[in-house]
Amino acid sequence: MEFEQTEQQLTGLDIKNFEESSKIILPEDFKNHYLLHIHMADIHHMNM
């Protein structure tokens, strides 16, 4: 699975900053899922 149509990949710090500025707390499992798949996509692209 890849997240598509994103301007840039978000980091954990980006997500934390968004939560602090918007006063919205995203579920931990959502954040972990997103960050895991971004990390796995990076590994996949490096091995191509």
mmCIF file of the N, C-alpha and C atoms, coordinates in Angstrom:
data_MODEL
# 
_entry.id   MODEL 
# 
loop_
_atom_site.group_PDB 
_atom_site.id 
_atom_site.type_symbol 
_atom_site.label_atom_id 
_atom_site.label_alt_id 
_atom_site.label_comp_id 
_atom_site.label_asym_id 
_atom_site.label_entity_id 
_atom_site.label_seq_id 
_atom_site.pdbx_PDB_ins_code 
_atom_site.Cartn_x 
_atom_site.Cartn_y 
_atom_site.Cartn_z 
_atom_site.occupancy 
_atom_site.B_iso_or_equiv 
_atom_site.pdbx_formal_charge 
_atom_site.auth_seq_id 
_atom_site.auth_comp_id 
_atom_site.auth_asym_id 
_atom_site.auth_atom_id 
_atom_site.pdbx_PDB_model_num 
ATOM 1   N N  . MET A 1 1  ? 0.846  -1.168 0.000  1.00 0.00 ? 1  MET A N  1 
ATOM 2   C CA . MET A 1 1  ? 0.000  0.000  0.000  1.00 0.00 ? 1  MET A CA 1 
ATOM 3   C C  . MET A 1 1  ? 0.892  1.231  0.000  1.00 0.00 ? 1  MET A C  1 
ATOM 4   N N  . GLU A 1 2  ? 0.541  2.201  -0.821 1.00 0.00 ? 2  GLU A N  1 
ATOM 5   C CA . GLU A 1 2  ? 1.234  3.486  -0.809 1.00 0.00 ? 2  GLU A CA 1 
ATOM 6   C C  . GLU A 1 2  ? 0.207  4.594  -0.693 1.00 0.00 ? 2  GLU A C  1 
ATOM 7   N N  . PHE A 1 3  ? 0.539  5.628  0.037  1.00 0.00 ? 3  PHE A N  1 
ATOM 8   C CA . PHE A 1 3  ? -0.307 6.809  0.092  1.00 0.00 ? 3  PHE A CA 1 
ATOM 9   C C  . PHE A 1 3  ? -0.007 7.609  -1.164 1.00 0.00 ? 3  PHE A C  1 
ATOM 10  N N  . GLU A 1 4  ? -1.043 7.907  -1.920 1.00 0.00 ? 4  GLU A N  1 
ATOM 11  C CA . GLU A 1 4  ? -0.870 8.594  -3.194 1.00 0.00 ? 4  GLU A CA 1 
ATOM 12  C C  . GLU A 1 4  ? -1.406 10.011 -3.112 1.00 0.00 ? 4  GLU A C  1 
ATOM 13  N N  . GLN A 1 5  ? -1.022 10.787 -4.101 1.00 0.00 ? 5  GLN A N  1 
ATOM 14  C CA . GLN A 1 5  ? -1.475 12.170 -4.249 1.00 0.00 ? 5  GLN A CA 1 
ATOM 15  C C  . GLN A 1 5  ? -1.144 13.012 -3.023 1.00 0.00 ? 5  GLN A C  1 
ATOM 16  N N  . THR A 1 6  ? 0.033  12.784 -2.484 1.00 0.00 ? 6  THR A N  1 
ATOM 17  C CA . THR A 1 6  ? 0.492  13.614 -1.377 1.00 0.00 ? 6  THR A CA 1 
ATOM 18  C C  . THR A 1 6  ? 1.616  14.500 -1.889 1.00 0.00 ? 6  THR A C  1 
ATOM 19  N N  . GLU A 1 7  ? 1.612  15.732 -1.455 1.00 0.00 ? 7  GLU A N  1 
ATOM 20  C CA . GLU A 1 7  ? 2.636  16.669 -1.899 1.00 0.00 ? 7  GLU A CA 1 
ATOM 21  C C  . GLU A 1 7  ? 4.003  16.218 -1.427 1.00 0.00 ? 7  GLU A C  1 
ATOM 22  N N  . GLN A 1 8  ? 4.061  15.770 -0.191 1.00 0.00 ? 8  GLN A N  1 
ATOM 23  C CA . GLN A 1 8  ? 5.311  15.250 0.360  1.00 0.00 ? 8  GLN A CA 1 
ATOM 24  C C  . GLN A 1 8  ? 4.964  14.287 1.479  1.00 0.00 ? 8  GLN A C  1 
ATOM 25  N N  . GLN A 1 9  ? 5.884  13.404 1.795  1.00 0.00 ? 9  GLN A N  1 
ATOM 26  C CA . GLN A 1 9  ? 5.653  12.464 2.878  1.00 0.00 ? 9  GLN A CA 1 
ATOM 27  C C  . GLN A 1 9  ? 5.821  13.173 4.209  1.00 0.00 ? 9  GLN A C  1 
ATOM 28  N N  . LEU A 1 10 ? 4.943  12.850 5.132  1.00 0.00 ? 10 LEU A N  1 
ATOM 29  C CA . LEU A 1 10 ? 4.993  13.466 6.447  1.00 0.00 ? 10 LEU A CA 1 
ATOM 30  C C  . LEU A 1 10 ? 5.875  12.654 7.379  1.00 0.00 ? 10 LEU A C  1 
ATOM 31  N N  . THR A 1 11 ? 6.500  13.340 8.300  1.00 0.00 ? 11 THR A N  1 
ATOM 32  C CA . THR A 1 11 ? 7.291  12.690 9.335  1.00 0.00 ? 11 THR A CA 1 
ATOM 33  C C  . THR A 1 11 ? 6.488  12.678 10.633 1.00 0.00 ? 11 THR A C  1 
ATOM 34  N N  . GLY A 1 12 ? 6.984  11.940 11.611 1.00 0.00 ? 12 GLY A N  1 
ATOM 35  C CA . GLY A 1 12 ? 6.352  11.945 12.923 1.00 0.00 ? 12 GLY A CA 1 
ATOM 36  C C  . GLY A 1 12 ? 6.290  13.347 13.515 1.00 0.00 ? 12 GLY A C  1 
ATOM 37  N N  . LEU A 1 13 ? 7.335  14.130 13.273 1.00 0.00 ? 13 LEU A N  1 
ATOM 38  C CA . LEU A 1 13 ? 7.349  15.504 13.775 1.00 0.00 ? 13 LEU A CA 1 
ATOM 39  C C  . LEU A 1 13 ? 6.292  16.353 13.072 1.00 0.00 ? 13 LEU A C  1 
ATOM 40  N N  . ASP A 1 14 ? 6.117  16.153 11.769 1.00 0.00 ? 14 ASP A N  1 
ATOM 41  C CA . ASP A 1 14 ? 5.073  16.875 11.036 1.00 0.00 ? 14 ASP A CA 1 
ATOM 42  C C  . ASP A 1 14 ? 3.694  16.583 11.627 1.00 0.00 ? 14 ASP A C  1 
ATOM 43  N N  . ILE A 1 15 ? 3.455  15.316 11.920 1.00 0.00 ? 15 ILE A N  1 
ATOM 44  C CA . ILE A 1 15 ? 2.162  14.928 12.489 1.00 0.00 ? 15 ILE A CA 1 
ATOM 45  C C  . ILE A 1 15 ? 1.985  15.551 13.865 1.00 0.00 ? 15 ILE A C  1 
ATOM 46  N N  . LYS A 1 16 ? 3.032  15.507 14.685 1.00 0.00 ? 16 LYS A N  1 
ATOM 47  C CA . LYS A 1 16 ? 2.953  16.107 16.027 1.00 0.00 ? 16 LYS A CA 1 
ATOM 48  C C  . LYS A 1 16 ? 2.678  17.608 15.940 1.00 0.00 ? 16 LYS A C  1 
ATOM 49  N N  . ASN A 1 17 ? 3.370  18.294 15.031 1.00 0.00 ? 17 ASN A N  1 
ATOM 50  C CA . ASN A 1 17 ? 3.151  19.734 14.862 1.00 0.00 ? 17 ASN A CA 1 
ATOM 51  C C  . ASN A 1 17 ? 1.728  20.027 14.405 1.00 0.00 ? 17 ASN A C  1 
ATOM 52  N N  . PHE A 1 18 ? 1.205  19.194 13.488 1.00 0.00 ? 18 PHE A N  1 
ATOM 53  C CA . PHE A 1 18 ? -0.182 19.360 13.046 1.00 0.00 ? 18 PHE A CA 1 
ATOM 54  C C  . PHE A 1 18 ? -1.137 19.216 14.221 1.00 0.00 ? 18 PHE A C  1 
ATOM 55  N N  . GLU A 1 19 ? -0.929 18.182 15.032 1.00 0.00 ? 19 GLU A N  1 
ATOM 56  C CA . GLU A 1 19 ? -1.807 17.953 16.179 1.00 0.00 ? 19 GLU A CA 1 
ATOM 57  C C  . GLU A 1 19 ? -1.777 19.135 17.143 1.00 0.00 ? 19 GLU A C  1 
ATOM 58  N N  . GLU A 1 20 ? -0.597 19.655 17.394 1.00 0.00 ? 20 GLU A N  1 
ATOM 59  C CA . GLU A 1 20 ? -0.471 20.775 18.332 1.00 0.00 ? 20 GLU A CA 1 
ATOM 60  C C  . GLU A 1 20 ? -1.111 22.045 17.777 1.00 0.00 ? 20 GLU A C  1 
ATOM 61  N N  . SER A 1 21 ? -0.903 22.309 16.492 1.00 0.00 ? 21 SER A N  1 
ATOM 62  C CA . SER A 1 21 ? -1.444 23.554 15.923 1.00 0.00 ? 21 SER A CA 1 
ATOM 63  C C  . SER A 1 21 ? -2.949 23.482 15.678 1.00 0.00 ? 21 SER A C  1 
ATOM 64  N N  . SER A 1 22 ? -3.466 22.294 15.397 1.00 0.00 ? 22 SER A N  1 
ATOM 65  C CA . SER A 1 22 ? -4.891 22.164 15.087 1.00 0.00 ? 22 SER A CA 1 
ATOM 66  C C  . SER A 1 22 ? -5.723 21.760 16.299 1.00 0.00 ? 22 SER A C  1 
ATOM 67  N N  . LYS A 1 23 ? -5.044 21.387 17.371 1.00 0.00 ? 23 LYS A N  1 
ATOM 68  C CA . LYS A 1 23 ? -5.714 20.894 18.582 1.00 0.00 ? 23 LYS A CA 1 
ATOM 69  C C  . LYS A 1 23 ? -6.512 19.619 18.296 1.00 0.00 ? 23 LYS A C  1 
ATOM 70  N N  . ILE A 1 24 ? -6.046 18.843 17.299 1.00 0.00 ? 24 ILE A N  1 
ATOM 71  C CA . ILE A 1 24 ? -6.657 17.569 16.942 1.00 0.00 ? 24 ILE A CA 1 
ATOM 72  C C  . ILE A 1 24 ? -5.636 16.477 17.237 1.00 0.00 ? 24 ILE A C  1 
ATOM 73  N N  . ILE A 1 25 ? -6.065 15.452 17.951 1.00 0.00 ? 25 ILE A N  1 
ATOM 74  C CA . ILE A 1 25 ? -5.185 14.324 18.248 1.00 0.00 ? 25 ILE A CA 1 
ATOM 75  C C  . ILE A 1 25 ? -5.620 13.151 17.374 1.00 0.00 ? 25 ILE A C  1 
ATOM 76  N N  . LEU A 1 26 ? -4.714 12.720 16.520 1.00 0.00 ? 26 LEU A N  1 
ATOM 77  C CA . LEU A 1 26 ? -4.993 11.582 15.656 1.00 0.00 ? 26 LEU A CA 1 
ATOM 78  C C  . LEU A 1 26 ? -4.788 10.284 16.425 1.00 0.00 ? 26 LEU A C  1 
ATOM 79  N N  . PRO A 1 27 ? -5.545 9.257  16.090 1.00 0.00 ? 27 PRO A N  1 
ATOM 80  C CA . PRO A 1 27 ? -5.368 7.972  16.779 1.00 0.00 ? 27 PRO A CA 1 
ATOM 81  C C  . PRO A 1 27 ? -3.948 7.430  16.563 1.00 0.00 ? 27 PRO A C  1 
ATOM 82  N N  . GLU A 1 28 ? -3.380 6.852  17.611 1.00 0.00 ? 28 GLU A N  1 
ATOM 83  C CA . GLU A 1 28 ? -2.020 6.314  17.539 1.00 0.00 ? 28 GLU A CA 1 
ATOM 84  C C  . GLU A 1 28 ? -1.891 5.250  16.457 1.00 0.00 ? 28 GLU A C  1 
ATOM 85  N N  . ASP A 1 29 ? -2.909 4.393  16.310 1.00 0.00 ? 29 ASP A N  1 
ATOM 86  C CA . ASP A 1 29 ? -2.794 3.342  15.302 1.00 0.00 ? 29 ASP A CA 1 
ATOM 87  C C  . ASP A 1 29 ? -2.788 3.917  13.885 1.00 0.00 ? 29 ASP A C  1 
ATOM 88  N N  . PHE A 1 30 ? -3.491 5.022  13.657 1.00 0.00 ? 30 PHE A N  1 
ATOM 89  C CA . PHE A 1 30 ? -3.457 5.681  12.355 1.00 0.00 ? 30 PHE A CA 1 
ATOM 90  C C  . PHE A 1 30 ? -2.061 6.231  12.076 1.00 0.00 ? 30 PHE A C  1 
ATOM 91  N N  . LYS A 1 31 ? -1.492 6.927  13.064 1.00 0.00 ? 31 LYS A N  1 
ATOM 92  C CA . LYS A 1 31 ? -0.157 7.500  12.884 1.00 0.00 ? 31 LYS A CA 1 
ATOM 93  C C  . LYS A 1 31 ? 0.878  6.399  12.653 1.00 0.00 ? 31 LYS A C  1 
ATOM 94  N N  . ASN A 1 32 ? 0.809  5.343  13.441 1.00 0.00 ? 32 ASN A N  1 
ATOM 95  C CA . ASN A 1 32 ? 1.756  4.241  13.283 1.00 0.00 ? 32 ASN A CA 1 
ATOM 96  C C  . ASN A 1 32 ? 1.609  3.577  11.918 1.00 0.00 ? 32 ASN A C  1 
ATOM 97  N N  . HIS A 1 33 ? 0.384  3.392  11.474 1.00 0.00 ? 33 HIS A N  1 
ATOM 98  C CA . HIS A 1 33 ? 0.122  2.789  10.167 1.00 0.00 ? 33 HIS A CA 1 
ATOM 99  C C  . HIS A 1 33 ? 0.719  3.650  9.058  1.00 0.00 ? 33 HIS A C  1 
ATOM 100 N N  . TYR A 1 34 ? 0.467  4.948  9.104  1.00 0.00 ? 34 TYR A N  1 
ATOM 101 C CA . TYR A 1 34 ? 0.992  5.852  8.081  1.00 0.00 ? 34 TYR A CA 1 
ATOM 102 C C  . TYR A 1 34 ? 2.517  5.838  8.076  1.00 0.00 ? 34 TYR A C  1 
ATOM 103 N N  . LEU A 1 35 ? 3.126  5.998  9.223  1.00 0.00 ? 35 LEU A N  1 
ATOM 104 C CA . LEU A 1 35 ? 4.584  6.072  9.307  1.00 0.00 ? 35 LEU A CA 1 
ATOM 105 C C  . LEU A 1 35 ? 5.238  4.753  8.917  1.00 0.00 ? 35 LEU A C  1 
ATOM 106 N N  . LEU A 1 36 ? 4.627  3.638  9.273  1.00 0.00 ? 36 LEU A N  1 
ATOM 107 C CA . LEU A 1 36 ? 5.171  2.335  8.899  1.00 0.00 ? 36 LEU A CA 1 
ATOM 108 C C  . LEU A 1 36 ? 5.178  2.174  7.384  1.00 0.00 ? 36 LEU A C  1 
ATOM 109 N N  . HIS A 1 37 ? 4.070  2.536  6.733  1.00 0.00 ? 37 HIS A N  1 
ATOM 110 C CA . HIS A 1 37 ? 3.992  2.357  5.289  1.00 0.00 ? 37 HIS A CA 1 
ATOM 111 C C  . HIS A 1 37 ? 4.891  3.336  4.536  1.00 0.00 ? 37 HIS A C  1 
ATOM 112 N N  . ILE A 1 38 ? 5.079  4.516  5.061  1.00 0.00 ? 38 ILE A N  1 
ATOM 113 C CA . ILE A 1 38 ? 6.010  5.461  4.444  1.00 0.00 ? 38 ILE A CA 1 
ATOM 114 C C  . ILE A 1 38 ? 7.425  4.896  4.538  1.00 0.00 ? 38 ILE A C  1 
ATOM 115 N N  . HIS A 1 39 ? 7.774  4.370  5.709  1.00 0.00 ? 39 HIS A N  1 
ATOM 116 C CA . HIS A 1 39 ? 9.100  3.791  5.908  1.00 0.00 ? 39 HIS A CA 1 
ATOM 117 C C  . HIS A 1 39 ? 9.308  2.594  4.977  1.00 0.00 ? 39 HIS A C  1 
ATOM 118 N N  . MET A 1 40 ? 8.305  1.724  4.872  1.00 0.00 ? 40 MET A N  1 
ATOM 119 C CA . MET A 1 40 ? 8.411  0.549  4.008  1.00 0.00 ? 40 MET A CA 1 
ATOM 120 C C  . MET A 1 40 ? 8.504  0.958  2.539  1.00 0.00 ? 40 MET A C  1 
ATOM 121 N N  . ALA A 1 41 ? 7.811  2.002  2.137  1.00 0.00 ? 41 ALA A N  1 
ATOM 122 C CA . ALA A 1 41 ? 7.887  2.483  0.758  1.00 0.00 ? 41 ALA A CA 1 
ATOM 123 C C  . ALA A 1 41 ? 9.285  3.005  0.461  1.00 0.00 ? 41 ALA A C  1 
ATOM 124 N N  . ASP A 1 42 ? 9.889  3.686  1.418  1.00 0.00 ? 42 ASP A N  1 
ATOM 125 C CA . ASP A 1 42 ? 11.257 4.183  1.228  1.00 0.00 ? 42 ASP A CA 1 
ATOM 126 C C  . ASP A 1 42 ? 12.227 3.022  1.031  1.00 0.00 ? 42 ASP A C  1 
ATOM 127 N N  . ILE A 1 43 ? 12.075 1.970  1.820  1.00 0.00 ? 43 ILE A N  1 
ATOM 128 C CA . ILE A 1 43 ? 12.942 0.807  1.700  1.00 0.00 ? 43 ILE A CA 1 
ATOM 129 C C  . ILE A 1 43 ? 12.734 0.143  0.346  1.00 0.00 ? 43 ILE A C  1 
ATOM 130 N N  . HIS A 1 44 ? 11.501 0.022  -0.072 1.00 0.00 ? 44 HIS A N  1 
ATOM 131 C CA . HIS A 1 44 ? 11.178 -0.594 -1.361 1.00 0.00 ? 44 HIS A CA 1 
ATOM 132 C C  . HIS A 1 44 ? 11.824 0.185  -2.506 1.00 0.00 ? 44 HIS A C  1 
ATOM 133 N N  . HIS A 1 45 ? 11.722 1.509  -2.470 1.00 0.00 ? 45 HIS A N  1 
ATOM 134 C CA . HIS A 1 45 ? 12.294 2.334  -3.528 1.00 0.00 ? 45 HIS A CA 1 
ATOM 135 C C  . HIS A 1 45 ? 13.820 2.271  -3.539 1.00 0.00 ? 45 HIS A C  1 
ATOM 136 N N  . MET A 1 46 ? 14.443 2.116  -2.380 1.00 0.00 ? 46 MET A N  1 
ATOM 137 C CA . MET A 1 46 ? 15.899 2.017  -2.328 1.00 0.00 ? 46 MET A CA 1 
ATOM 138 C C  . MET A 1 46 ? 16.387 0.704  -2.928 1.00 0.00 ? 46 MET A C  1 
ATOM 139 N N  . ASN A 1 47 ? 15.574 -0.338 -2.824 1.00 0.00 ? 47 ASN A N  1 
ATOM 140 C CA . ASN A 1 47 ? 15.973 -1.653 -3.317 1.00 0.00 ? 47 ASN A CA 1 
ATOM 141 C C  . ASN A 1 47 ? 15.653 -1.858 -4.796 1.00 0.00 ? 47 ASN A C  1 
ATOM 142 N N  . MET A 1 48 ? 15.115 -0.891 -5.450 1.00 0.00 ? 48 MET A N  1 
ATOM 143 C CA . MET A 1 48 ? 14.779 -1.041 -6.866 1.00 0.00 ? 48 MET A CA 1 
ATOM 144 C C  . MET A 1 48 ? 15.967 -0.780 -7.748 1.00 0.00 ? 48 MET A C  1 
# 
